[in-house]
Amino acid sequence: MGIVMSAHTDLKIPALELKSLVFSWPGQAALLDIPQLKLEQGQHLFIYGSSGSGKTTLLNLLAGIYPCKYGDILIAGQSMAASSAAKRDQLRASSIGVVFQQLNLIPYLSVLQNVLLVSAFAKKIQQAEQRARYLLQKLGLEQQLWQAPANQLSVGQQQRVAIARALLSQPALLIADEPTSALDHKHRDGFMQLMLAEAELCGTTVVFVSHDPALRAYFKFELDMEQLHKGVQPC
Amino acid sequence: MLMQLARASLWNRKGTVLMTVISLTISIALLLGIDHIRHEAKSSFTSTVSGTDLIVGARSSQLNLLLYSVFRIGNATNNIGWKNYQQVKTHPQVAWSIPLSLGDSHRGYRVIGTNEDYFKFYQYGEKHPLKLAEGKVFAGVYQAVLGSVVAQKLGYTLGEQIILSHGVGSVSFAQHKDKPFEVVGILAPTGTPVDQSVHIPLEGIEAIHLGWQGGGMPAPGRSVSTEQSLTMDLEPKVITAYMLGLTSKMATFAVQRQLNEFKGEPLSAILPGVALAELWQMLSMVENMLLLITVLVIVATLVGIVTTLLAGLKERQREMAILRAVGAPAATVFLLIELELLLMALLSIGSAFVILVAGLWGFRELLASQYGLFISINPWHDQTALLLTAVLGLTLLLGAIPAFLAYRRALASGLMVRL
């Protein structure tokens, strides 16, 4: 696995580590109970799960939206459990990129403004504007689109802008929640390749969640939700 | 960044935002307008007469005396003796005096019998003396000086002959037909009851009542012609009231007490400023009600705006999730909604001011000429800042409801909003 532009120099620290993570909604049985998961830097993991299997909750936990009350999640060595809500927000801004199914962009902001949105909340992103232009170009979005309002773009273009935004801060972890579900076959292929290639260039670890088993072909590592609960490690 | 977001978001919803701003603008303009008119009315009211230290009339309540002597409303309880007035005039503390003799009218406008001192010493507003717009002060017995409204409403010009009526109703059965007065002067507008008055010399009042009996009707067979009257003794026996200017303000209370304890006849001496303030207090009930109503209008408008915001929150859930995803704290969601409201409120305040100033400027002429109202076009008063801060505070307070709901939702529903 070639790491070209890594911002994370210490290879010893896993990009993502889950330690006996337990989550349940009040008054309900545990939805998630993951004894252990460790992802090295640059590792790309496909997590397969049917609806209702706790995928969404897991992603909200990984992104630091929900506090982890039992167990811990470490992003590049930083503990979520030990962080306040504000610190988790900060961590998300600087170390985690998120790509949704669709509607990733704020419709009334321009493409470039959408990509740069991260830099308003992350501590400091070096040469953010230059990096945004570089990423947009690499993802095949022509310059005349950059100032256009995001809602004028096609869904495929919007999803590519979403990758640019998610990778702007060169995050340790990229969380993708079925980002191809709104794309047709042809675009899906192009999208997956672009996303994974850019993530690899950044040295970013990818957690890709989907209920579409056809997508596992793009990944070296895969786990389903049941395996996660058993503590199976990707290998 | 948040500012840029709020601006772009508002611009994105410009239709709704425009309607919101318009409704808020109207209610804020209403609030500022009412508050402005309140101030103007008060200052115009309390400066109806100025520079006068004491007003003296027959014993009565101070409001009654004030009403008939200054506002030309109601009637005196009694007249006071001319001789006693002459005696008071010689008081060492008295600098000047204006005698007033009331009781007649011209087509509904009150007639004031007085002398040239009225034009010399009467002051209103910030010590403005009366000014003649046309002509001169009366010099002869049968001459009259009109207030601006009288001249304008009745279409009188200099040289016009007018007939006075006995009594103060607009329809009078007893008219002084035999003794017309010539208009020799017209006063400049003052915005006070002076505009609505017809001024004639005391001697004129005396002359038109020559040969009249006490009952207010001409005695048959005793009429006196105009020429005859001029040769007779026209020194008044009684007047209705007089205004006093003192040599020193310090003496006001001492002179007031001396007049109230006057041996010759029962007198009341009042301080016009105190009496005006007391009268205004009675009227301020109405004024406060008006202000209360406008405050309620603002509250109603804001509640409407908050309702619109609440209804629009679901549509914006996605937007908030995106903000959260890029690392925005949940508080950002709260702040964004409040900031948008604040921008709309500020915009509304700005346009309310523009509309108000433009409106006041546009209607200035009309108000002055038709109603004798002189309203400044600057609606800013000492308490305006406070009032606007209160409006902004109320906006943010009510806006906290949708902002908090959005905040809670952002915390609970997380990133993956399914639509």
Boltz contact constraints between the chains, C-beta under 6 A:
constraints:
  - contact:
      token1: [A, 56]
      token2: [B, 416]
      max_distance: 6.0
  - contact:
      token1: [A, 60]
      token2: [B, 414]
      max_distance: 6.0
  - contact:
      token1: [A, 60]
      token2: [B, 415]
      max_distance: 6.0
  - contact:
      token1: [A, 63]
      token2: [B, 415]
      max_distance: 6.0
  - contact:
      token1: [A, 65]
      token2: [B, 414]
      max_distance: 6.0
  - contact:
      token1: [A, 65]
      token2: [B, 415]
      max_distance: 6.0
  - contact:
      token1: [A, 86]
      token2: [B, 329]
      max_distance: 6.0
  - contact:
      token1: [A, 89]
      token2: [B, 327]
      max_distance: 6.0
  - contact:
      token1: [A, 89]
      token2: [B, 329]
      max_distance: 6.0
  - contact:
      token1: [A, 92]
      token2: [B, 327]
      max_distance: 6.0
  - contact:
      token1: [A, 93]
      token2: [B, 327]
      max_distance: 6.0
  - contact:
      token1: [A, 98]
      token2: [B, 325]
      max_distance: 6.0
  - contact:
      token1: [A, 103]
      token2: [B, 318]
      max_distance: 6.0
  - contact:
      token1: [A, 106]
      token2: [B, 319]
      max_distance: 6.0
  - contact:
      token1: [A, 106]
      token2: [B, 322]
      max_distance: 6.0
  - contact:
      token1: [A, 108]
      token2: [B, 8]
      max_distance: 6.0
  - contact:
      token1: [A, 108]
      token2: [B, 12]
      max_distance: 6.0
  - contact:
      token1: [A, 109]
      token2: [B, 8]
      max_distance: 6.0
  - contact:
      token1: [A, 117]
      token2: [B, 326]
      max_distance: 6.0
  - contact:
      token1: [A, 118]
      token2: [B, 326]
      max_distance: 6.0
  - contact:
      token1: [A, 120]
      token2: [B, 1]
      max_distance: 6.0
  - contact:
      token1: [A, 121]
      token2: [B, 326]
      max_distance: 6.0
  - contact:
      token1: [A, 121]
      token2: [B, 327]
      max_distance: 6.0
  - contact:
      token1: [A, 121]
      token2: [B, 328]
      max_distance: 6.0
  - contact:
      token1: [A, 122]
      token2: [B, 327]
      max_distance: 6.0
  - contact:
      token1: [A, 177]
      token2: [B, 416]
      max_distance: 6.0
